[in-house]
Amino acid sequence: MQGELFTADVVRFPVDGRIYLVRRTARRLFEMEGDKAASNEFWTATCLQVKADAMKDGGTEADGQAAMDQFHAAVMEEMRRVAWDESRQEMA
C-alpha cells in the first residue's frame, strides 16, 4: 500500500449549505414583486452565480446545472412556505 495514490470524489455541499442564499433570494424576489424586469435580472444573475460556483475547482457543466436546478427548487419551495405562513397569519 505504501506509495499508492488514493483518489476520492469531491462531495459538493447540497443546497442546504446555501440556506441563507435560498432565503435571501426568496425574500428579494418577494420584495421585487411587480417589477418583472428587475426580478428577472436578479434571478438570472443569482442562478448563474450558483452554477458558476458549482463549476469552480473542476465541477462539470452537469454539476453546475444540477446545482442551479436544486437551487431553483429550493427557492420556489421557500417562496411557497413564506406565502403559506403569511396567508395563515392573515387568517388568524
Secondary structure, DSSP 8 states (H G I E B T S, - for coil): -TT-----------GGGGHHHHHHHHHHHHHTTT-HHHHHHHHHHHHHHHHHHHHGGG--HHHHHHHHHHHHHHHHHHHHHHHHHHHHHHH-
